[in-house]
Amino acid sequence: MVKLEDLDEGEMLELFQELFFHGRHPAFAGSKVLSEGGHGQIDFPQAEGPMFQGQRIALLGAPYRVVGLNRGGACCPHFALGKIVTGAEDIQWRGTPIVMTGDRGVHAHACGTNTVIVTEGWRKIQTPGETFDFYPM
């Protein structure tokens, strides 16, 4: 297991480059999340946490918001607030897993699923045509 608190900025860069090579991308405050009816972003994750290149790295439990969630239901459009509930168990900061692209969050159930997927991280943005499965958790 990698403990981010033991790494300096240069060592984090090396780690993130290795993760990138293997298709893994750490998420940050502001990284995009996608739900069935809209998209949002990870809010400032925690008061404390690891920083990389001036950005706060998202940790398990990071809050997110989806504005204008719209699946065409009677309750739409609406706002959704939730927390990221999965993380990278092999990379942690003070015992808390960091969030990577592909990790999931949940919010109060409304219409459709109450799931989001983290789609943006270090050197990774969501691309047109990318598909996601919101149902398995």
CYANA upper distance limits for C-alpha pairs under 8 A (distance plus 0.5 A):
  1 MET  CA     89 GLU  CA      8.24
  1 MET  CA     90 ASP  CA      5.12
  1 MET  CA     91 ILE  CA      6.34
  1 MET  CA     92 GLN  CA      7.99
  2 VAL  CA     90 ASP  CA      6.65
  2 VAL  CA     91 ILE  CA      5.25
  2 VAL  CA     92 GLN  CA      6.77
  3 LYS  CA      7 LEU  CA      7.79
  3 LYS  CA     91 ILE  CA      6.59
  3 LYS  CA     92 GLN  CA      5.64
  3 LYS  CA     93 TRP  CA      6.10
  3 LYS  CA     94 ARG  CA      7.59
  3 LYS  CA     95 GLY  CA      8.35
  4 LEU  CA     12 MET  CA      7.90
  4 LEU  CA     50 PRO  CA      7.66
  4 LEU  CA     91 ILE  CA      7.56
  4 LEU  CA     92 GLN  CA      6.55
  4 LEU  CA     93 TRP  CA      5.60
  4 LEU  CA     94 ARG  CA      8.28
  5 GLU  CA     50 PRO  CA      7.75
  5 GLU  CA     93 TRP  CA      6.25
  5 GLU  CA     94 ARG  CA      7.21
  7 LEU  CA     11 GLU  CA      6.02
  7 LEU  CA     12 MET  CA      6.52
  8 ASP  CA     12 MET  CA      6.70
  9 GLU  CA     13 LEU  CA      6.73
  9 GLU  CA     52 PHE  CA      7.04
  9 GLU  CA     53 GLN  CA      8.09
 10 GLY  CA     14 GLU  CA      6.92
 11 GLU  CA     15 LEU  CA      6.71
 12 MET  CA     16 PHE  CA      6.52
 12 MET  CA     52 PHE  CA      7.94
 13 LEU  CA     17 GLN  CA      6.58
 14 GLU  CA     18 GLU  CA      6.76
 15 LEU  CA     19 LEU  CA      6.68
 16 PHE  CA     20 PHE  CA      6.51
 16 PHE  CA     25 HIS  CA      7.86
 16 PHE  CA     26 PRO  CA      7.98
 16 PHE  CA    122 TRP  CA      8.19
 17 GLN  CA     21 PHE  CA      6.75
 18 GLU  CA     22 HIS  CA      7.08
 19 LEU  CA     23 GLY  CA      6.80
 19 LEU  CA     24 ARG  CA      5.40
 19 LEU  CA     25 HIS  CA      6.97
 20 PHE  CA     24 ARG  CA      5.71
 20 PHE  CA     25 HIS  CA      6.39
 20 PHE  CA    122 TRP  CA      8.43
 20 PHE  CA    123 ARG  CA      7.93
 24 ARG  CA    100 MET  CA      7.28
 24 ARG  CA    101 THR  CA      7.42
 25 HIS  CA    100 MET  CA      5.85
 25 HIS  CA    101 THR  CA      6.06
 25 HIS  CA    120 GLU  CA      8.24
 25 HIS  CA    121 GLY  CA      5.53
 25 HIS  CA    122 TRP  CA      5.64
 25 HIS  CA    123 ARG  CA      7.46
 25 HIS  CA    124 LYS  CA      7.05
 26 PRO  CA     57 ILE  CA      7.73
 26 PRO  CA     58 ALA  CA      8.26
 26 PRO  CA     98 ILE  CA      7.59
 26 PRO  CA     99 VAL  CA      6.42
 26 PRO  CA    100 MET  CA      4.79
 26 PRO  CA    101 THR  CA      6.96
 26 PRO  CA    121 GLY  CA      5.62
 26 PRO  CA    122 TRP  CA      5.94
 27 ALA  CA     31 SER  CA      6.42
 27 ALA  CA     57 ILE  CA      6.60
 27 ALA  CA     58 ALA  CA      6.12
 27 ALA  CA     98 ILE  CA      8.28
 27 ALA  CA     99 VAL  CA      6.00
 27 ALA  CA    100 MET  CA      5.58
 27 ALA  CA    101 THR  CA      6.80
 27 ALA  CA    118 VAL  CA      8.13
 27 ALA  CA    120 GLU  CA      6.97
 27 ALA  CA    121 GLY  CA      4.60
 27 ALA  CA    122 TRP  CA      6.70
 28 PHE  CA     42 ILE  CA      7.76
 28 PHE  CA     55 GLN  CA      7.07
 28 PHE  CA     56 ARG  CA      6.11
 28 PHE  CA     57 ILE  CA      4.84
 28 PHE  CA     58 ALA  CA      5.24
 28 PHE  CA     99 VAL  CA      8.38
 28 PHE  CA    121 GLY  CA      6.98
 28 PHE  CA    122 TRP  CA      8.17
 29 ALA  CA     41 GLN  CA      8.15
 29 ALA  CA     42 ILE  CA      5.72
 29 ALA  CA     43 ASP  CA      5.88
 29 ALA  CA     44 PHE  CA      5.44
 29 ALA  CA     45 PRO  CA      6.58
 29 ALA  CA     55 GLN  CA      7.59
 29 ALA  CA     56 ARG  CA      6.24
 29 ALA  CA     57 ILE  CA      6.92
 29 ALA  CA     58 ALA  CA      6.36
 30 GLY  CA     41 GLN  CA      5.77
 30 GLY  CA     42 ILE  CA      5.52
 30 GLY  CA     43 ASP  CA      6.44
 30 GLY  CA     44 PHE  CA      7.80
 31 SER  CA     41 GLN  CA      5.87
 31 SER  CA     42 ILE  CA      6.00
 31 SER  CA    118 VAL  CA      7.83
 31 SER  CA    119 THR  CA      7.99
 31 SER  CA    120 GLU  CA      5.70
 31 SER  CA    121 GLY  CA      6.56
 32 LYS  CA     39 HIS  CA      7.49
 32 LYS  CA     40 GLY  CA      6.24
 32 LYS  CA     41 GLN  CA      4.86
 32 LYS  CA     42 ILE  CA      7.02
 32 LYS  CA    118 VAL  CA      6.65
 32 LYS  CA    119 THR  CA      6.20
 32 LYS  CA    120 GLU  CA      5.66
 32 LYS  CA    121 GLY  CA      8.49
 33 VAL  CA     39 HIS  CA      6.15
 33 VAL  CA     40 GLY  CA      5.68
 33 VAL  CA     41 GLN  CA      5.66
 33 VAL  CA     42 ILE  CA      7.38
 33 VAL  CA     64 TYR  CA      8.28
 33 VAL  CA     66 VAL  CA      8.36
 33 VAL  CA    116 VAL  CA      6.45
 33 VAL  CA    117 ILE  CA      5.90
 33 VAL  CA    118 VAL  CA      4.89
 33 VAL  CA    119 THR  CA      6.01
 33 VAL  CA    120 GLU  CA      7.65
 34 LEU  CA     38 GLY  CA      6.70
 34 LEU  CA     39 HIS  CA      4.85
 34 LEU  CA     40 GLY  CA      6.88
 34 LEU  CA    116 VAL  CA      5.70
 34 LEU  CA    117 ILE  CA      5.82
 34 LEU  CA    118 VAL  CA      7.02
 34 LEU  CA    119 THR  CA      7.12
 35 SER  CA     39 HIS  CA      6.25
 35 SER  CA     66 VAL  CA      8.40
 35 SER  CA     69 LEU  CA      8.43
 35 SER  CA    114 ASN  CA      8.27
 35 SER  CA    115 THR  CA      6.64
 35 SER  CA    116 VAL  CA      5.00
 35 SER  CA    117 ILE  CA      7.16
 35 SER  CA    134 PHE  CA      7.95
 36 GLU  CA     71 ARG  CA      7.76
 36 GLU  CA    112 GLY  CA      7.76
 36 GLU  CA    113 THR  CA      7.62
 36 GLU  CA    115 THR  CA      8.39
 36 GLU  CA    116 VAL  CA      8.18
 36 GLU  CA    134 PHE  CA      7.66
 37 GLY  CA     69 LEU  CA      5.56
 37 GLY  CA     70 ASN  CA      5.26
 37 GLY  CA     71 ARG  CA      5.36
 38 GLY  CA     66 VAL  CA      7.23
 38 GLY  CA     67 VAL  CA      7.93
 38 GLY  CA     68 GLY  CA      7.19
 38 GLY  CA     69 LEU  CA      5.33
 38 GLY  CA     70 ASN  CA      6.85
 39 HIS  CA     66 VAL  CA      6.06
 39 HIS  CA     67 VAL  CA      7.70
 39 HIS  CA     69 LEU  CA      7.87
 40 GLY  CA     64 TYR  CA      7.64
 40 GLY  CA     65 ARG  CA      5.96
 40 GLY  CA     66 VAL  CA      4.54
 40 GLY  CA     67 VAL  CA      6.70
 41 GLN  CA     64 TYR  CA      6.08
 41 GLN  CA     65 ARG  CA      6.32
 41 GLN  CA     66 VAL  CA      7.24
 42 ILE  CA     58 ALA  CA      8.19
 42 ILE  CA     62 ALA  CA      7.38
 42 ILE  CA     63 PRO  CA      6.50
 42 ILE  CA     64 TYR  CA      4.64
 42 ILE  CA     65 ARG  CA      7.13
 43 ASP  CA     62 ALA  CA      7.66
 43 ASP  CA     63 PRO  CA      6.08
 43 ASP  CA     64 TYR  CA      5.60
 43 ASP  CA     65 ARG  CA      7.53
 44 PHE  CA     56 ARG  CA      7.86
 44 PHE  CA     58 ALA  CA      8.27
 44 PHE  CA     62 ALA  CA      7.94
 44 PHE  CA     63 PRO  CA      7.81
 45 PRO  CA     49 GLY  CA      8.49
 45 PRO  CA     56 ARG  CA      7.99
 45 PRO  CA     57 ILE  CA      8.19
 45 PRO  CA     58 ALA  CA      5.91
 45 PRO  CA     59 LEU  CA      7.01
 45 PRO  CA     61 GLY  CA      8.08
 45 PRO  CA     62 ALA  CA      4.80
 45 PRO  CA     63 PRO  CA      6.35
 46 GLN  CA     58 ALA  CA      8.35
 46 GLN  CA     59 LEU  CA      8.15
 46 GLN  CA     62 ALA  CA      7.12
 49 GLY  CA     56 ARG  CA      7.09
 49 GLY  CA     57 ILE  CA      7.31
 49 GLY  CA     58 ALA  CA      8.33
 49 GLY  CA     59 LEU  CA      8.12
 49 GLY  CA     93 TRP  CA      7.85
 50 PRO  CA     56 ARG  CA      6.47
 50 PRO  CA     57 ILE  CA      6.09
 50 PRO  CA     93 TRP  CA      7.39
 51 MET  CA     55 GLN  CA      5.81
 51 MET  CA     56 ARG  CA      5.02
 51 MET  CA     57 ILE  CA      6.21
 52 PHE  CA     56 ARG  CA      7.04
 52 PHE  CA     57 ILE  CA      7.35
 57 ILE  CA     98 ILE  CA      7.62
 57 ILE  CA     99 VAL  CA      8.19
 58 ALA  CA     62 ALA  CA      6.56
 58 ALA  CA     98 ILE  CA      6.41
 58 ALA  CA     99 VAL  CA      5.91
 59 LEU  CA     87 GLY  CA      7.83
 59 LEU  CA     93 TRP  CA      8.43
 59 LEU  CA     96 THR  CA      7.05
 59 LEU  CA     97 PRO  CA      6.41
 59 LEU  CA     98 ILE  CA      4.78
 59 LEU  CA     99 VAL  CA      5.75
 60 LEU  CA     84 ILE  CA      6.32
 60 LEU  CA     85 VAL  CA      6.55
 60 LEU  CA     86 THR  CA      6.76
 60 LEU  CA     87 GLY  CA      6.03
 60 LEU  CA     96 THR  CA      6.85
 60 LEU  CA     97 PRO  CA      6.06
 60 LEU  CA     98 ILE  CA      6.34
 60 LEU  CA     99 VAL  CA      6.43
 61 GLY  CA     83 LYS  CA      5.71
 61 GLY  CA     84 ILE  CA      5.45
 61 GLY  CA     85 VAL  CA      6.36
 62 ALA  CA     83 LYS  CA      5.88
 62 ALA  CA     84 ILE  CA      5.88
 63 PRO  CA     81 LEU  CA      7.72
 63 PRO  CA     82 GLY  CA      6.17
 63 PRO  CA     83 LYS  CA      4.83
 63 PRO  CA     84 ILE  CA      6.93
 64 TYR  CA     81 LEU  CA      6.37
 64 TYR  CA     82 GLY  CA      5.95
 64 TYR  CA     83 LYS  CA      6.33
 64 TYR  CA     84 ILE  CA      7.79
 65 ARG  CA     79 PHE  CA      7.91
 65 ARG  CA     80 ALA  CA      6.14
 65 ARG  CA     81 LEU  CA      5.07
 65 ARG  CA     82 GLY  CA      6.95
 66 VAL  CA     79 PHE  CA      6.37
 66 VAL  CA     80 ALA  CA      5.58
 66 VAL  CA     81 LEU  CA      7.04
 67 VAL  CA     78 HIS  CA      7.41
 67 VAL  CA     79 PHE  CA      5.34
 67 VAL  CA     80 ALA  CA      7.10
 68 GLY  CA     76 CYS  CA      8.33
 68 GLY  CA     77 PRO  CA      5.69
 68 GLY  CA     78 HIS  CA      5.76
 68 GLY  CA     79 PHE  CA      6.15
 69 LEU  CA     76 CYS  CA      7.24
 69 LEU  CA     77 PRO  CA      5.79
 69 LEU  CA     78 HIS  CA      5.71
 69 LEU  CA     79 PHE  CA      6.45
 69 LEU  CA     80 ALA  CA      7.59
 70 ASN  CA     76 CYS  CA      5.56
 70 ASN  CA     77 PRO  CA      5.04
 70 ASN  CA     78 HIS  CA      7.25
 71 ARG  CA     76 CYS  CA      7.09
 71 ARG  CA     77 PRO  CA      8.06
 71 ARG  CA    111 CYS  CA      7.66
 71 ARG  CA    112 GLY  CA      7.88
 72 GLY  CA     76 CYS  CA      6.45
 72 GLY  CA     77 PRO  CA      8.06
 73 GLY  CA     77 PRO  CA      8.43
 73 GLY  CA    111 CYS  CA      7.12
 75 CYS  CA    110 ALA  CA      8.12
 75 CYS  CA    111 CYS  CA      7.97
 80 ALA  CA    107 HIS  CA      6.89
 80 ALA  CA    108 ALA  CA      7.75
 81 LEU  CA    107 HIS  CA      6.22
 81 LEU  CA    108 ALA  CA      8.01
 82 GLY  CA    105 GLY  CA      7.03
 82 GLY  CA    106 VAL  CA      5.90
 82 GLY  CA    107 HIS  CA      4.60
 82 GLY  CA    108 ALA  CA      7.70
 83 LYS  CA    105 GLY  CA      5.80
 83 LYS  CA    106 VAL  CA      6.43
 83 LYS  CA    107 HIS  CA      7.30
 84 ILE  CA     99 VAL  CA      8.24
 84 ILE  CA    103 ASP  CA      7.84
 84 ILE  CA    104 ARG  CA      6.17
 84 ILE  CA    105 GLY  CA      4.30
 84 ILE  CA    106 VAL  CA      7.09
 85 VAL  CA    103 ASP  CA      8.12
 85 VAL  CA    104 ARG  CA      6.42
 85 VAL  CA    105 GLY  CA      5.56
 85 VAL  CA    106 VAL  CA      7.42
 86 THR  CA     99 VAL  CA      7.65
 86 THR  CA    103 ASP  CA      5.86
 86 THR  CA    104 ARG  CA      6.09
 86 THR  CA    105 GLY  CA      7.55
 87 GLY  CA     97 PRO  CA      5.71
 87 GLY  CA     98 ILE  CA      5.98
 87 GLY  CA     99 VAL  CA      5.16
 87 GLY  CA    100 MET  CA      6.94
 87 GLY  CA    103 ASP  CA      6.50
 88 ALA  CA     92 GLN  CA      7.74
 88 ALA  CA     97 PRO  CA      5.64
 88 ALA  CA     98 ILE  CA      6.02
 88 ALA  CA     99 VAL  CA      6.63
 88 ALA  CA    100 MET  CA      7.14
 89 GLU  CA     96 THR  CA      8.48
 89 GLU  CA     97 PRO  CA      5.68
 89 GLU  CA     98 ILE  CA      8.14
 90 ASP  CA     97 PRO  CA      7.78
 91 ILE  CA     97 PRO  CA      6.30
 91 ILE  CA     98 ILE  CA      6.68
 92 GLN  CA     96 THR  CA      5.57
 92 GLN  CA     97 PRO  CA      4.70
 92 GLN  CA     98 ILE  CA      6.07
 93 TRP  CA     97 PRO  CA      6.94
 93 TRP  CA     98 ILE  CA      7.47
 99 VAL  CA    103 ASP  CA      6.92
100 MET  CA    118 VAL  CA      7.56
100 MET  CA    121 GLY  CA      7.21
101 THR  CA    117 ILE  CA      8.03
101 THR  CA    118 VAL  CA      5.35
101 THR  CA    119 THR  CA      5.71
101 THR  CA    120 GLU  CA      6.32
101 THR  CA    121 GLY  CA      6.33
102 GLY  CA    117 ILE  CA      6.19
102 GLY  CA    118 VAL  CA      5.72
102 GLY  CA    119 THR  CA      6.73
103 ASP  CA    117 ILE  CA      6.29
103 ASP  CA    118 VAL  CA      5.98
104 ARG  CA    115 THR  CA      7.27
104 ARG  CA    116 VAL  CA      6.05
104 ARG  CA    117 ILE  CA      5.08
104 ARG  CA    118 VAL  CA      6.68
104 ARG  CA    137 MET  CA      8.40
105 GLY  CA    115 THR  CA      6.16
105 GLY  CA    116 VAL  CA      5.58
105 GLY  CA    117 ILE  CA      6.93
105 GLY  CA    118 VAL  CA      8.37
106 VAL  CA    114 ASN  CA      6.00
106 VAL  CA    115 THR  CA      5.16
106 VAL  CA    116 VAL  CA      6.79
107 HIS  CA    114 ASN  CA      5.86
107 HIS  CA    115 THR  CA      7.16
108 ALA  CA    114 ASN  CA      6.79
109 HIS  CA    113 THR  CA      7.42
109 HIS  CA    114 ASN  CA      5.56
110 ALA  CA    114 ASN  CA      7.42
113 THR  CA    134 PHE  CA      7.43
113 THR  CA    135 TYR  CA      7.50
115 THR  CA    134 PHE  CA      6.65
115 THR  CA    135 TYR  CA      8.21
116 VAL  CA    134 PHE  CA      7.58
117 ILE  CA    132 PHE  CA      8.38
117 ILE  CA    134 PHE  CA      7.98
119 THR  CA    124 LYS  CA      8.38
119 THR  CA    125 ILE  CA      7.11
119 THR  CA    126 GLN  CA      6.02
120 GLU  CA    124 LYS  CA      5.93
120 GLU  CA    125 ILE  CA      5.15
120 GLU  CA    126 GLN  CA      6.45
121 GLY  CA    125 ILE  CA      7.13
126 GLN  CA    130 GLU  CA      7.61
